Amino acid sequence: MSHKIEGVLTAIVTPFDAQGALSLPALKTQIHRQLDAGNGIFCGGTNGEFFVLNEQEKITVAETCVNEVAGRANVVAHIGEISTRETIRLGKQIEKLGIDAVSVITPYFVPLSQEELAAHYTAVADALSVPLFLYNIPARTGNTLAPQTVRQLADHPNIIGIKDSAGSYESLSAFLKAVEGVENFNVLNGPDSLIHQGFVDGCSACISGLANVAPQEINAIWSRFRAGDIAGSAEAQASVTGLRTDLYRIAFSPAAVKKALQIMGHDVGESRYAVRFTPQQEQQIRQIVTQYLQ
């Protein structure tokens, strides 16, 4: 069965209220901003702060995204946990919601061999009915999926692709080459710096954190590429370079993106993890927003 995921999926932030609880009204607002720009939704990922959400919150976020999107775009939810058991447990609850696919990060904190990673993903894919994406982000997990392991896992009927957030062109190219000729296997680009190049080389979609603050600008990279305007797609990519480099230089993505959204007038709250912005950093983000987005 073909499960083609195409275009831009925004790695949507998880809004919190003043007490630090989920803010579903704010989440719904952000979902519709993305739909209006032509983007799909990737929820519960790094930009969604999955690492500070409890199980019920992850389910609620995914359910809200599915209900608000209502079939107008793809919705992919991240379900990766450290253990195979807990990943399956969460996945079985998420798959009931009508999600298009799930994404599974490599287990983190514990070092694993390629054989162990393959066994983990095979067990999860065997246990779930919903299509599954591998999710490679070694800088955050300490575990890297090797291209040959991905090629092996690509033969599983329920594993439909990989999201590569290693951050390098070399990594993305290696995965594209490893699965060349494999039908119905999607390579999704993670780094915002490689969106255009990823499409040129054969990625079916990108997962973009920057699209939270620049939904139309990121979508233009895809929409122009899809229309055959390759030069225009490259220009759209270049137009967000300054925003990307300046914003991400200040802080790790979720908090920096949320702070930019706040300055833009979106009540998404603070990040839950232990990050604090100095007055100077807040002023820098304000200047970036003014320069690139307003």
Order of alpha helices (4+ residues) and beta strands (2+ residues): beta-alpha-beta-alpha-beta-alpha-beta-alpha-beta-alpha-alpha-beta-alpha-beta-alpha-beta-alpha-alpha-alpha-alpha-alpha
